[in-house]
Amino acid sequence: MELSQVATIAGKEFWDRIRNRWVLAVALVFTVFALVIAYFGAAQQGAVGFRSIEVTIASLVSLVIYLIPLIALVLGFDAIVGERERGSLDLLLSMPITRFELILGKYLGLAGALAFSTVAGFGLVALVLSAQLDLNALFHYFGFMASSVLLGMAFLSLAVMLSVLAADRTRASGLAIAMWFFFVLVFDLLLLGALVVTGGQYGGDIFPWLLLLNPADVFRILNIFTLDDVRTLYGLATVFPPSLAEPWLLTAVMLGWIAAPLGIASWRFGK
Amino acid sequence: MESTIQAAAEAANADAVVRVRGASKHYGTVRAVDGVDLAVQRGELFGLIGHNGAGKSTLFKMMLGLIPATAGEIAIDGAPVTGSGFRAVRRKIGYLPENVVLYDNLTGLETLHFFAKLKSVPAAGCGALLERVGLAHAAGRRVREYSKGMRQRLGFAQALLGRPQILFLDEPTTGLDPEAIREFYVILRGLRAEGVTVIITSHILAEIQERVDRLAIMASGKVQALGTVQALREEMDLPLWFDVRVADSDFTAVRDALGSLPVAAIEAHDGRVAVQVRRESKMAVFAALATLGERVLDLHVREPSLEDVFFGFSD
């Protein structure tokens, strides 16, 4: 593998997103949402203003779990199929570059743009709030940012996989939306439904493991379990064994969610 | 004698830059490319012509290793196109795809810089390349604002990055005006003089016929004919036309002079007489017309065009 080729492709994808202000727009969305949530998140209880980092992170997690998968899927779904459909893929592949280098470069460039937006957007909020955050709160907030980046990477990897598997852009976009619905909206409902139908008698033991099959759930557990207040708030502590909630284990699962779709994508693209 | 010819052919084949042996590409029951054998020599300007769907673009992509062959072997500069050693060969190849698509958001110069990086070519030469294809004035403009012809020129500049030894040009003159087409062939002749091998497809047969060293006519995924334009004309044995202008538009005089010579067709229009004869009667017809002496005001022989040859082979 020639890293310079990967870097050339990644650099182009990244700078494309900087130049067309994609990075700026997404970062602004994150900043605005995070500020609104931090200051008005408790408005329902009749109070405004920043309250606690736990509540803020819990609210942000609920938002990010919808938003980041969507942004990542939209960002990546046409990575390969778009080049193919426009007709620029053949020229690219006639260059001294392997298909693996191309797909890895595409992924890293887009991932860089998404990570940069995420860190800049939420980082700005951390700066604004810094006067009201102690070291422990900052630590948790950075954990939230890091896991948000991982969540984006995982869904971006899924998107790039779709962009290799789909025959055209229309199908790729349809699959991307379907994937978002499945992981973000349907998956948990299905699990809950199964649990209720069986009266909780079967599958109770494998239920936590099944949650690992959804990167969005992994992200949720990763954030919520590091905060004691939030854990009780969500009532998740009752169903999820602490032994599984090790941050390193969850991070490893997330990395698996990044590597596996990319692996499938490059295997399929190489054929 | 025969064995010497065969040995010479094999020696030439061994020196071929592009070697295609029994290459096929099947999509289900469709045989897009069907058992093609080709050898293009170093420094040759080689034309590939055929109808849409004849298989030439598929063959092109197979030669570039973009589409894997169902059967057969393709090697460029001795390296199999599907092998791991082909990356090194790619650095020596320039490719201009049909209807080249570049990145709208990049400027002309940025486009060349991007491809130069992928080819490990110093960016310093990019400006000169733009100059060479007549795009120096538009170097800083985005490709989005380029006309079709300008995109084609930029695509050509891209193909010339890093002084390639083998050029694959798929319909390179599409969208170019006549002057640009002439400039394009001037550049191409210069490259051939430097020993660059060029493989070119075109559907404008009149444009290609005077310019290629050899050509292959493809139809239904097969090479139907292969050789110089003249050799193909002779092989097809197509009739040629004599256009004669005689004093007083005397049609009868011409017919009488031809006497019993085998004439395929004879017609008169605009004061001229057009006579179609078989190739072997060419000199006899000349002699017969010479008997008319000074009554012949003008004489012109029309060889069958590449188009005639093409339709002869592909029908």
Chai-1 contact restraints between the chains, C-beta under 6 A:
chainA,res_idxA,chainB,res_idxB,connection_type,confidence,min_distance_angstrom,max_distance_angstrom,comment,restraint_id
A,T8,B,K117,contact,1.0,0.0,6.0,A-B,restraint_1
A,T8,B,L118,contact,1.0,0.0,6.0,A-B,restraint_2
A,K12,B,F114,contact,1.0,0.0,6.0,A-B,restraint_3
A,R86,B,V101,contact,1.0,0.0,6.0,A-B,restraint_4
A,G87,B,V101,contact,1.0,0.0,6.0,A-B,restraint_5
A,S88,B,V101,contact,1.0,0.0,6.0,A-B,restraint_6
A,D90,B,L66,contact,1.0,0.0,6.0,A-B,restraint_7
A,D90,B,P97,contact,1.0,0.0,6.0,A-B,restraint_8
A,L91,B,P97,contact,1.0,0.0,6.0,A-B,restraint_9
A,L93,B,L66,contact,1.0,0.0,6.0,A-B,restraint_10
A,S94,B,L64,contact,1.0,0.0,6.0,A-B,restraint_11
A,S94,B,Y95,contact,1.0,0.0,6.0,A-B,restraint_12
A,M95,B,L118,contact,1.0,0.0,6.0,A-B,restraint_13
A,P96,B,R87,contact,1.0,0.0,6.0,A-B,restraint_14
A,P96,B,R90,contact,1.0,0.0,6.0,A-B,restraint_15
A,P96,B,R91,contact,1.0,0.0,6.0,A-B,restraint_16
A,I97,B,L118,contact,1.0,0.0,6.0,A-B,restraint_17
